[in-house]
Amino acid sequence: MQVGETPYAWALEEFDSKGNLIWSSMMLTRPKELSWFRDLPNKKHNILLTPLYKDESKEERLDGVKSYKESTKRLVDANTGL
């Protein structure tokens, strides 16, 4: 990571009062506000935002990956009504 580098994504985690993970998600941009929590006015939330940075030295490249869209469609068409 370079100083001043922009995070690639953000990990968003919510914990209960005992430190147990309630849910987690990844976001491409850092949330500017949290009003989208449905019960925000009704309870306290313990939120952890973690910036995620790309480590290109550990990336894995997958070339020539075949699409199974056609074979999946044939399987669904052959087994309608299951």
Secondary structure, DSSP 8 states (H G I E B T S, - for coil): --TT---SEEEEEEE-TTS-EEEEEEESS--S--TTSTTTTTS--EEEEEEE---GGG-----S----HHHHHHHHHHTTT-
